[in-house]
Amino acid sequence: MQVFRVNDMTCGHCVSTITKAIKATDKDAKVTIDLAQHLVMVEPTEADAQDLTDAIAEAGYTPVSVQATTVVAEPVKTGGCCSRT
């Protein structure tokens, strides 16, 4: 799995653009995006890390490759803003 931090990815349009760019490079790649953490996770079938980096950059973003083991999941929030724990 290739993981990229893309800090300038800020909205759903960005997610769509990056996903399309990756799929244009590797049509069968599995793309998972965590917008809140600015992470793009790709399980490529054909492309290598450089191909994926180039695709994201050519779409207008600044990807930084990160190790999948250094990605820390955000704690899951339960309840609403008014709920008592």
C-alpha positions as CSV (number, residue, x, y, z in Angstrom):
1,M,0.0,0.0,0.0
2,Q,1.2,3.5,-0.8
3,V,0.1,6.3,1.5
4,F,0.4,10.0,0.8
5,R,-0.3,13.0,2.9
6,V,-1.9,15.7,0.7
7,N,-2.3,18.7,3.0
8,D,-3.8,20.9,0.2
9,M,-6.7,18.4,-0.3
10,T,-9.5,20.2,1.4
11,C,-12.9,19.2,0.0
12,G,-14.9,16.6,-1.9
13,H,-13.9,18.1,-5.3
14,C,-10.2,17.5,-4.3
15,V,-11.0,13.9,-3.4
16,S,-12.7,13.3,-6.8
17,T,-9.9,15.0,-8.7
18,I,-7.2,12.9,-7.0
19,T,-9.1,9.7,-7.3
20,K,-9.6,10.3,-11.1
21,A,-5.9,11.1,-11.5
22,I,-4.9,7.9,-9.7
23,K,-7.4,5.8,-11.7
24,A,-6.1,7.3,-15.0
25,T,-2.6,6.0,-14.0
26,D,-3.7,2.7,-12.6
27,K,-7.4,1.9,-13.5
28,D,-7.6,-1.1,-11.1
29,A,-6.0,0.6,-8.1
30,K,-8.0,0.6,-4.9
31,V,-8.1,4.2,-3.6
32,T,-9.2,5.2,-0.1
33,I,-9.1,8.8,1.0
34,D,-9.4,10.2,4.5
35,L,-10.1,13.8,3.9
36,A,-10.0,14.8,7.6
37,Q,-6.4,13.5,8.0
38,H,-5.5,14.5,4.4
39,L,-4.4,10.9,3.6
40,V,-4.6,9.1,0.2
41,M,-4.1,5.4,0.5
42,V,-3.6,3.4,-2.7
43,E,-3.3,-0.3,-3.3
44,P,-1.9,-0.2,-6.8
45,T,-2.0,-3.0,-9.4
46,E,0.3,-1.5,-12.0
47,A,1.7,1.9,-10.9
48,D,4.6,2.4,-8.6
49,A,5.0,5.1,-5.9
50,Q,6.6,7.6,-8.3
51,D,3.8,7.1,-10.9
52,L,1.2,7.8,-8.2
53,T,3.1,10.8,-6.8
54,D,3.4,12.2,-10.4
55,A,-0.3,11.7,-11.0
56,I,-1.4,13.5,-7.8
57,A,1.1,16.3,-8.5
58,E,-0.1,16.7,-12.1
59,A,-3.6,17.0,-10.8
60,G,-2.4,20.1,-8.9
61,Y,-1.7,18.8,-5.4
62,T,1.5,18.3,-3.3
63,P,1.6,14.6,-2.2
64,V,4.2,13.6,0.4
65,S,4.8,9.9,0.7
66,V,4.4,8.5,4.3
67,Q,4.9,5.1,5.7
68,A,1.7,3.2,6.3
69,T,2.8,2.2,9.7
70,T,3.2,5.9,10.8
71,V,-0.4,6.7,10.0
72,V,-2.4,7.0,13.2
73,A,-6.1,6.6,13.1
74,E,-8.2,9.3,14.7
75,P,-10.2,8.1,17.7
76,V,-13.8,7.4,16.8
77,K,-16.1,10.1,18.2
78,T,-19.3,8.7,19.7
79,G,-22.5,10.6,20.5
80,G,-23.4,14.2,19.6
81,C,-22.2,17.5,20.9
82,C,-24.9,17.4,23.6
83,S,-24.6,13.8,24.6
84,R,-23.3,12.8,28.0
85,T,-20.7,10.2,28.4
